[in-house]
Amino acid sequence: MNELEKAKARYLETPIPAELHHRVRIAIRQGRQNRSRKNWHRSFAAAAACLAMLMGVLNLSPGIAMAAADVPLLGGLFQILTIRSYAALEDGVDYQLNVPAVEADSETAARVNAEIEERVDALLAKAQSDWQDYQTAFFATGGTQEEWGERQMDVIVNYEIKSQTETTVSFVVDFAEGWVSAQQQRFCYNLDLENDRDITLADLLGEDWVEICNNSILAQIEASVDDEGFSYFFPAERGGFTTVDTSTSFYIRDDGTPVVVFPEYTIASGAAGIVEFPIR
């Protein structure tokens, strides 16, 4: 038995801490304290529940379990692996990480894996820095140790497979940090592993893909306006949507529909969260 197999065996023999599910439920309830945090937790309540379920299936203790789950999506060409699974409450920060990697003999897979790992490391470094800055400001403005003990930050990484075929996969990785305010990022990956390349909107929609996307998005924005003329979306002249381009993020649903994704605060108010438009 090699070292990796021994490590996996040790993790599989460790019982699940009883407080894990309780911590997740507390984090969700705390998220309802203000509107922006409510929107963030609505998106991530399911992610937290799924992570707790994953902990039960894998029988992991808090701590990093490298290569803890080996979950093949397809035979032969590629696999999606959970390479880092981590659930722990440390110094007031509740970490819940479920980090994927693509196992395939391709430069595209290697690039994507390196990018995901870099983004995870950056999120953790930022969260720790933000929490330390908040702690410093809290005590500098008269906060007490007792009051500080009630504070908590949630740091979540989770992923979801949106669609797959024998040679392609589309998945998203969500990064979130929630405490006084909430921040969420979604990164989309659409891979053609047979041809070792990214799938583009032009591949899916043809040479008129920009016009097709723009018309669909503008129609959906117009349809979002309520009876009183209110919409979460900014007007184009004030930073709202104008056009898609080759950097526009998207994923592919099981039915083949591309879904264009815009980050928080880019084309709509923060209350709208991450904005998605199915392109029909």
Secondary structure, DSSP 8 states (H G I E B T S, - for coil): --HHHHHHHHHHTS---THHHHHHHHHHHHGGGSHHHHHHHHHHHHHHHHHHHHHHHHT--SS--TT-B---SSSSS-EEEEEEEEEEEETTEEEEEEEEEEE-SSHHHHHHHHHHHHHHHHHHHHHHHHHHHHHHHHHHTT--HHHHTT--EEEEEEEEEEEE-SSEEEEEEEEEEESSSEEEEEEEEEEETTTTEE--HHHHH-TTHHHHHHHHHHHHHHHT--TTS--SB--GGGT------TT-EEEE-TTS-EEEEE-TTTSB-GGG-SEEEE--
